[in-house]
Amino acid sequence: MYRRSLLSMPKTIGREEVRRLAAAGAQIVDVLPPEEYAHAHIAGAMSLPLKELTPELVRARLDPNRPVVVYCYDPT
């Protein structure tokens, strides 16, 4: 099984790829502020606001054996 290093560079993916990854068990992480997460977010996404993100929080909340999709709002 191929495993990406935590130090590998992220890449931009589209909605269909997010759906595919989520269906395959990926962890979906919304890094927007809590009030924006409360307004709208992807179903099943967990809120880990970027301004509160720490290595300890990541270790406590994310399963290191599952892929992670991180997203935020992009109006473009």
PyMOL commands that set and color helices and strands:
alter all, ss='L'
color gray80, all
select helices_A, chain A and resi 15-23+34-39+50-52+55-61
alter helices_A, ss='H'
color red, helices_A
select strands_A, chain A and resi 27-30+46-47+68-71
alter strands_A, ss='S'
color yellow, strands_A
deselect
rebuild
show_as cartoon
